[in-house]
Amino acid sequence: MENNIPELFGSLVFSDKIMRDKLPHDMYKALRKTIDNNTHLELDVANAVAVAMKEWAVENGATHFTHWFQPMTGYTAEKHDSFICPVGGGEVIMEFSGKELVKGEPDASSFPSGGIRATFEARGYTAWDPTSPAFIKDKTLYIPTAFCSYSGEALDKKTPLLRSMDAISKEAVKILKLLGKEDVTNVLTTVGPEQEYFLIDKEDYKKRKDLIFTGRTLLGAPAPKGQEMDDHYFGNLRTRVADFMHDLDEELWKLGIPAKTKHNEVAPCQHELAPVFDTTNVAVDHNQLTMEVMKKVAERHGYMCLLHEKPFAGINGSGKHNNWSLTTNTGENLLNPGRTPAENTQFLIFLSAVIKAVDEYADLLRLSVASAGNDHRLGANEAPPAIISIFLGDELTGVIEAIEKDEYFGKVEKVKVDIGAKVLPHFMKDTTDRNRTSPFAFTGNKFEFRSLGSSVSIAGPNIMLNTSVAESLSEFYEKLKDVKPEDMDDAVHKLVKETIIKHKRVIFNGNGYAPEWVEEAEKRGLYNLKSTPDAMPAFIAEKNVKLFTKHNIYSETELHSRYEIRIENYTKTLHIEALTLKDMILKQFAPSVVAYTDDLTDSVLKKKQLGVEAGCDTQTDLIKKLSGYYDNMIKATAKLSEDTDKAESMELNIDQAKFYHDVVLADMEEIRKYADAAEPLLPEEYLPYPTYEQMLFYV
């Protein structure tokens, strides 16, 4: 197998090597120019690519093609067309044109638009994105595309992402040219998204309405053991899980997804997969594919893959860490501090741009990771807090403090680590530790945005990050553009110093879980947007509308549409959860409690008829306790039903979202409190669905 991996990797991808082999030389050069320099694609080139792409796809067993796009549902979408074309006499040929490659016309009427178009205006367009390779899956050629309305507004996540990548590249190149880097023509943002997930038995999943309809358990008492022994993290892989991971790697490698690391995570049945970084656009496409392939491979192994941020209460939920950096077309990482970061002018200016961006647009970064699922996770002692701050570590913090005070900061000497046993090798200690409680941490030559939920498309967070940093660089350029080359170092030092003084409040190297940090953050004036409804208005805040429209990421219409869609998605999610919980209580759990209390009552009556008093008092106490839980649970369910109806009748706006969060969600927690207290009192044969113990420890 090991010798075949290079051959296996990307075998289902229309890669650069395939294009070189299949395309005429002049057409290949024209396509590379489009991809590398973001130039317009001519139709004759598209026709040549279409022919080559179709031939390659058919050779590899494909019978259909689809324009694969990412509407604002958070999922991917596809409509499959076959290559066949009737030629008369009952015969067909396999045909695919450049026109079919570059443009599709899916019905846009049933996708979220946030009021961009009326329901009766059904036409939408998909446009080929040549920067993300086509691939074959399930005998279909998948063509990554953007998705827009009939009038040209973006209806997807890819289009604004590509715009944000253009924006940060443009501003970064301008800064680099001021610093004498004339050979740099393009700057790419790169991302490596670590993906966490749970695996549970498919048969258990099918017995849980809450998992089926909402992705998380709405009821469930904790198992006797959770994650307190720390024995699952990085633990030995169970054979069945290892087999799943092996097959998953192979499927991802075929699609050109560089799956690199796999291991057990903290919670029981929780795992993680991490790929090698790639350009942001490709990384986004790959992560969407990864989540889809995870689910399919899991089912083949008798599992269900859970990607909800908090599928089980009381143990860690799942996120994904967005490892973000900047790389020039000449191969230079702009966030690499070098041996002496204090003397690295280029690094310091880009570091300062990120610090400024995160401080000024922390509300947007928080918004980008806000969802009904992630609200259950952020701020708990398992994920970064809702307060966005930056961790720099001791060395870089020392550097910027020295710059602020106009002091010299010398090179930090490497320290040798001696573990003490002679047989063990010595190694050099890193100049900074990691901070797992920080939402935005510098980790050597990149920033790790750790607040993302496990199910989210990474497009949104990277749009916000790219755009806010592009704005910082744009402002820096305006201050530096007229500086003479011989004065540039002094001007950059002054600019970096001013930036640090103004924005250092966002830097925090301590424990993000500590209650003292919440108080300290408030004193510093940092945002603490605790829930999704708190964060959503950031989309249409005046400063943010100005940011997005200035850099042509979103029009005002596109911004307001996404604001409406986010509200609608949030309220619908909680509405479905409320209805599911009500259904589980009234049709499953409450009848189980009644059945057991009835049987207990019959037992007590029979004992008393026989004159047996032993155990009667204990059973009677249990009946009373269960009856009390039942009564409170039914009353709370009635209130949930009433409040859900009230919420549903409200106008779709931020007030409705807040009502769902403050009232409906609180009702659900009240119901769960009584149900979860009653569950451990029921014998297993009375329980209507698999327990936490069965799902998490019997896999």
N, C-alpha and C positions, 0 to 999 in steps of 0.2 A: 504493500500500500504506500509506504513512504516514498518509494521511487516513482510512483505514479502521481503524486500530489501536484508537481509542477504541470503535468499534462492535464490533470483534472481541473486545476484552477482556471476559472474563466472559460471553460469549454463550452458553456452555453451563452457566452457573451459575444456580441459583434464588436470585438476589441480593435484596437489600433492595428495589431498584427493582421487580423482578418481583413481589415479595410485595405491595408497595404497590399495584401495578396490578391484581393478580389477587384480592386478598383484600378482603372488606368492611372498612370502616374500623375498626369496633370489634374485629374479629378480628385485624387487623393490629396495633392498639395492644396487644392482649392478648399477642400473640406477641412483640412488641418488649419488653414488660415482662418476659417470661420470659427472653429473651436478655440484656437489659441488667442485670436485677436478680437473676438466678438464682432466679426463683420457679417454682412448680409449674405445669405446663402442663395446662389443663383439656381434657377429651375433646372438648367441642364446638369448641374452638379447633383441636385436632388434626384433627378431621373436616374443618373448613373448609380448613385448610392442605393436607390430603391431596388434596382435590378440586382445589384450585388447582395443586398440584404435579403431579398427574397430567395435567391439561389442558395445562399448559405443556410437560411432558415429551413427551406425544404429539404436540403441535404441532411439536416439534423432532425427531421421528422415533423416539422411544423406544418400545419394545414391551414392555420388562421393567423391573423394579425390583430392587434388591438392598440389603440392609443390609450396609454396608461397614465392617469392623472390623479391629482390629489385635491378634490373639492374640499369645501370648508366643513365637511362632516368630521374631519379628523382621520378618515380612512382613505383608501384608494378606490378608484373606480375604473371600469373597463367595459367596452362593448366589442365583441369579437366578430370579425368578418373573415370569410374564407378567401383564399387566394384564387379560387376557381372563377373562370370567366367563360360562359357558353360561346361556342363558335359555330353552332349549327350542326345538324346531323347527329344530335345527341352526344356531341363531344364537348370537352372543355379544355382550356389551357390554364396554367398557373400564371397569374399576372399580378403585378404590383407596380404602381406608377409613382413618380416623384410627387405628384399632386396628392395621392393618397398618403404618402409618407409625411409630408409637411403639414397637412391640414385634415382634420376630421370635423364632423358636425354632429356631436352627441346632443340629445335632447337635454336642455339645461333647466327645464321647468320644475323638476323634482329635486333639485339640489338647493341647499341654502344659498340665498342671495342677499338677505338683509334688506330687501326693498329695492335692490339695484334694478330689477326688472319685474314687470307684472307677470302673473302666473300664465297668462295666455301667450306671452312672448317666449316661445319654447326654444328658439334656436340658440345654440352656443357653439363655440369653436375650440378645438384642441390644436395646438401648434407644437411641432416637433422641437424638442430640446436636444440639439446635437452634442451638447457638453456632457450628457449623461448617456452611457452606452445602452443600446437596445440589447435585449436578452430573450432567451427562450424558456418558457415555463409551461408545463402541461400542454405541450404540442402547439403552443401559440407564441408568435413573435410579439414581444412586448416593446412598445416604443414610448419612452418617457416623453410626456408632453405637458405644456402649460394649458390652462383652461380659462377661457374668457367669455364674456357675454356677447350678444349680437352687436352691442355698441362699443365693445372693446375693454370694458372694465374687468379687472382680474376677479375671477370667481374661485381661485385656488390658493394654495400655499406656495407653490413653486414660483409663480411670477413675481410676487414681492420679494422672495428670497433672492432670485436672480438680480432684481433691481438693487437690493441691498449689497450684494456682492460687487456689482458695478460701482456703487457709490463709494464703498470703502476702498476699492482698488484705485479709483480716480483720485481720492484725497490722499491716500498713502503714497502714490507715485509722485504727486506734487511735492510732498514733504521730502521724499528721498532725493528728488532732483535738486532741491535746495541744499541737501547735504552732499551733493556731488555724485550721486549714483545715477549717472546718465544712461547706463545700460539697462536699468529697470523699466519695463514697459507695462508690467501687470503685477498686481499683488493679489494672492488668493488667500481667503480664509480657509483653514482646514479644521476638521472636527473628527474626533474619535468618540462616539457615544457608547458608554458602557450600559448594558441592558440587564436589568434585574427582572426575575419572573418566578412564579410558583408552579410546581407540578403536583397535581392530585389525580387520583384514580378517576377515570372517565365515568365509571358506574356510580361513584359517590356524587360526582358533579350532576349527573342526570336526575338525582333525587333531591337536589337543592334548587327550589324555584328562585331563590335570591341570587345564586350564582348565575343561573341561566339568564335571568332578566336584567340583572344589575351589575354582575361581575364581582360583587362582594357579598359576604355573609351579613345579613341584617339581624340575625339571631345567632346565638352560640355562646355557651358558657366556656370558660377556658379549660384546657386539659390540665391534668395534675402536674404536668411538666410543660414548660414553654421553651424559652431560649436562655434561661438563667444559668445553665451550666456551660454556655459558650462552646458546646461540643460539636455543633454543626458547621460553624464557620471554618472554611478551608478544610473540612473534615474529609475522610475517605469517601469517595463516590460509591454509592450503591451500584451494583452491577447493572440493574435495569436503567438507572439514571445515566450511567456511563455509556450504555448502548444508545440511548436517546441522543446524548451529546455528540457521540461519534457520528451518527447519521445526520444530525443537524449540521455539524461542521462540513460534511461532504456535500450536502445540498447547498449550503451557503457558498462553499468554494466553487462549485460549478457555476454559480451566478456571479462569480468575481467578487464576492464579499469576503474581505480578509479577516475572517474570524480567527482570533489569536488566543484569547485567554478564556478559560472556563473553570468554575469552582463553585462550591457550596457557599451560600451566603449565611447571614446570621440566623434568620428564622428557620425553623424546621420546614423542609420541602421547598426552600427558597434557593435560587441559584443565580448565577450571573454569567453573561457572555460579553466579552469586550473585543472589538475589532481594532486593527491598525487604522490610524487616521487617514482621511481622504479629503479631497476638496469638499467644501460644505454641501454643495448641491448634490454631488454623488453620495455623500455620507447620509444625507436626508433620504434619498431614494433607497439606499441600502438598508437604512434602519426600518423604513416602512416594510421592505421586503423581509427583513429579519423577523419582525413581529409576526408577519403572515406565515412564514415558513416554520417558525417555532410552533405555531398552533397546529399546522398540518402534520409535522413530524411527530408531535406529541400524541396526536390521535392514533397514528400508526402504532405507537407503543402502548396504547391503552391508557394514556394520560389525557388530561386537559391542561393546557397552559394558561395560567391566569396572569393577565397583565394589568389588572386594576392596582391602583396605588395602595389600597388597604383592604385586601380581600379578607383578612382575619383580624379581629380586634385583639389587642393585648400583646401582639408580637409585631416585629418590624414589618412595615410595608415595603413597597418596591419603588425605586426611582431609576433614573439613568443620569450618569454624569457626562456632561457635555464638555469634552476637552478641546478647547478652542485656541487657535494660534494664527499667526500671519506669516506667509511665506512669499518671497518674490519669485518672479519667473526665472531668476538666476540661481534659485535654490537656497536663498538665505532666510533663516528664521528670524523675524524682526523682534521676537520676544526672547531671544537668547541673550542672557546678560553678558556672556563672555567671561574671561578670567577676572576682569576688574570692572564690574558693573558701574562703579562710580565714575569711571573714565569713558564709558561707552555712551557717547552722545546719542547715537541712533536708538539704542535700547531705552535710554531714559526718556526720550521724547515720546516713544510709543507707549511705554509704561505709564507716563503721565497722562497720555490721551485716554488710556483705559480707566485710570483712576477717576479722572474728570467725568468720563461718560457714565461710569457706574454710580457716581454720586448724583449727577444731575438727572439721570434717567432711571434711578432705582425703581421708581414706580412702574416703568415699562417692563423692566426685567422681572419684577414681581408679578405683573399682569401676565407675562408670557408663560409662567408656570402655574397659573391659577386655574383650578378646575374643582368640580365637586369632589372628585376622588382625592386629589392632592391636598385638599383642605384637611383631610383626616390625618395627614402625614406630616406636613410642614409644622415645625415648632415642637414636635414631640422629640424625645431623646433617641431619635433614630434618623433624623433628617435635619438639614439646616433650618434655622428659624425663619419666620416670615420676613424678618428684618434683613435687607440686603446689605452686606458689608464685604470688604475685601481683606483677605489674609495675605500678607507678603512674606512673613517669616523674619527671622532676626537680621539676616544680612541685608536684605533689601530695605527693611525698616531703618536699619542703621545708615544705609546710603542716603535715603531721602531725608532723614533727620539731619545728617551732616550737610546736605545741600541747603536745607532750610536755614541752618545756622551758619552757613558759609565756613564750615570746618572741613578739614581733610579726612577722608575715609580711606584708609589703606586697604590693601588686599587682605582678605580673610584667609588665614593659613589653614590648610586642611589638617585635620586631626586624625591620627591613626587610632582605630578601634582595636583594642586587645581584649578578646573575650576571656582569656585566662588559661585556657587549655592549650598546651603546646602544639597538639596535632591540628588545631583549627587555624585557618589562615587569618592574617591581619588584613584589614581593609580600611579605606579612608571614609571618614564620617562625612555625611552631607552637611552643607553649611546651614541647612534649615530643616526643621521637623515638618511633618504634615499636620494639618488641622482638619479633622474630619467633621467638625461642627460648623465650619465656615461655608456659606452659600457660594462664595466666589473666591477661590484660592489659587494663588500662584504656585505652580508645581514644577519649577525648573526651567522650562522654556515655553510654557503655555499656561492658560488659566482654565481651571476646572469649575464650571458652573454646575453646582451639585443639587440645585433645587428642583430639577425637572422631574415630573411624575413619569412612571414607567410606561404609561399608555400614550403619552403625548407625542405629537409630531415634533421633531426637533427643529422644524422650519421656523416656528414662531419665535422661540428664544434666540435663534441666530439672526433672524431679521432685526430684532430689537438690539442685539449686541452689535451687529455690523453697522447699523444706522447710527446708533449713539456714538460709537467710536469714530465713524466717518465725520460726524459733526464736530467732535473735538479736534480732529486733524484739520478740518476746514478752517476752524477758528485759529488754530496754530499757524496755518499757512498765511492767513491774512496778517498776522503779527510778524511773520518772518520773511515775507516775500520781497521786501525792499532792503533787507539787511545785506551788506557787502560780505562776500565769502570770507574775508579775513576776520570779520567780526561775528561770524556765525556761532562759534562755540560759546562766546560770552552771551550772545542773545538767547541761545538755547538754554544755557544755565539759568539766566534770569527768568525765562518763561517757565522752565521746570520748577524753579523755586516758587514762583507766584502760584502755579497750579497746585503744588503740594500744600502751601499755606492755606489756600482757599478750600481744598477738597480733602484734606487729611482726615476729616471727621469720619469718612467712610471706611478708614483702615482700622481693623480690629483683629488682633492676633490671639485673643483670649478664648474662653469657653463660650461658644454661642448658645449653649443650653442653659447657662446660668441666669437666674432671675435678675441678678444685678446688671446683666447686659441690657435687658429690656429697659431698665431705669436709665442706664447710661446712654443708650441709643436715643431715648426721648430727650435727654438733655442736649444731645448733639444735634437734634432736629432731624433725625433720620425717619424715613417712612416705616410704619409698622402696620401694614395692610394685612390683617389677620385672616380674612376670608376672601373668597372670590368676589362676592358683591362689593366688598370694600375696595378691591383692586380694579374692577371693571371700568369705572369712570375715567381711569387714566387714559383709556383709548381715545377719548375725545376731549381731554384737557387741552387748553389753548396752546401751551408750550409744546405738547406732543404733536398736535395737528400741524403746527408750524414746522417741526422737525421733519415729519414724514413728507409733507408737501414740498418742502425745500429740496429734499434729495430725491423726489419723484418715486418714493417707495409706495405710498398710497395717495390717491386723491381724497378729498374730503368725503366724497360719496362712498368710496371704498372703505374708509375708516368707519364711518357711521354704520355701514352695512355689517362690518365685523363686530362692532359694538352690539348691534341688535342680535346678531347670530350667537354671540357669547351668552347674552342674557337668556335667549330662548333655549340654548343647549343646557344651560345650568338649571333652569326651572323645569324643563322636561325631564332631566335626569332625576331630580329630587321627586318629581311627581310620580315617575315610574317606581322609584324606590318606595314611596309611601303606599302606593297601590299594592305593590308586591308584599310589603310587610303586613298590610291589612289582610290580604288574602291568606298569607301563611298563618297568621294568628287565628283567624276565624275558621279556616278550613282544615288546618293541620294541628297547630300547637294547642289551642284551647280545647278542642275535642279530646286530645290526648290527656290533658290534665283532668278533664271531666271523667274520662274512662277510668283513669287510675284512682281518682278520689271515690268514684262509685264502687269500684272493686274493694277499696279499703273500707268503705262504709258497710258494704255487704259482709265483709270479713268480721268487722266489729260486732255487727248485729248477730251473726251466727254464733260468735264466741259467747256473747251475752245470753243468747237463748240456751246455750249449753252450760251456762254458768261458769264459763272460763273468763277470768278477769285479767290474766297475765297478758301484757302487751296491748290491752285495749286503750289505756291512757296514752301510750306512746303513739299508737296509730291515730287516735283522735286528735292529738296535737299536730300530727303530720297533715291530717285532713284539714284542720283549721288553717295551718300555714299555707298549704296549697290553695285552699279556697280564697284566702286573702290575696295571694298573688294573682289568682284567676280574676277576682273581682276588680282589682286595680288595673290589671292588664286589659280587661274588656272596657272599662271606663276610659282608659287612655287611648284605646283603639277607636272608641266613639269620638273622642276629641280629635284624634288624627283625621278621621273621616270628615268631620265638620270643617276643620281647618284646611284640609286639602281641597274641599269644594270651594271654600272661600278664596283660596289662592288661585284656583283655576279660573274663577270668575273675574279676577283682577286684570287690568290692562297690562300687556306685556311691556314692562319697563323695569328700571332698577329697583323700584319699590316692591314689585312682585318678587324679584330675586331675593331681596332682603327678608321678605315675609317667609319665603320658603326656608331660608337659612335660620332665621331667628325663632320661628314658630313651628313650622312643619318638621324640621330636623330635630328640634327639641322634643316634639311629640314622639318622634320615632325613638329617640334615646330613652324617653320615659317608659315606653312599652318594653323596650329591650331590657331595661333594668329589672322589671318584674319577671319577664320570660326567662332571662338568663339565671335569675335566682331560683326559679322553679325547676329548670332543666335538670340540675344535679339530683333532685329529689325523685325523679322519675326513673323507674327501671328501664333498661335498654330496650326491652320489647315494646315499651309504650312510646318510645321516641319516634317521631314521624319522619326524621331525616338523619343523615350521618352527622355525628358530633365532630367537634374539633379534634378530639382524640383519634377518632377513626380516620379523618381526612389527613391529618398531619403526621401521624405516627405509624399507621398501618400500610403505608404505600409500598 
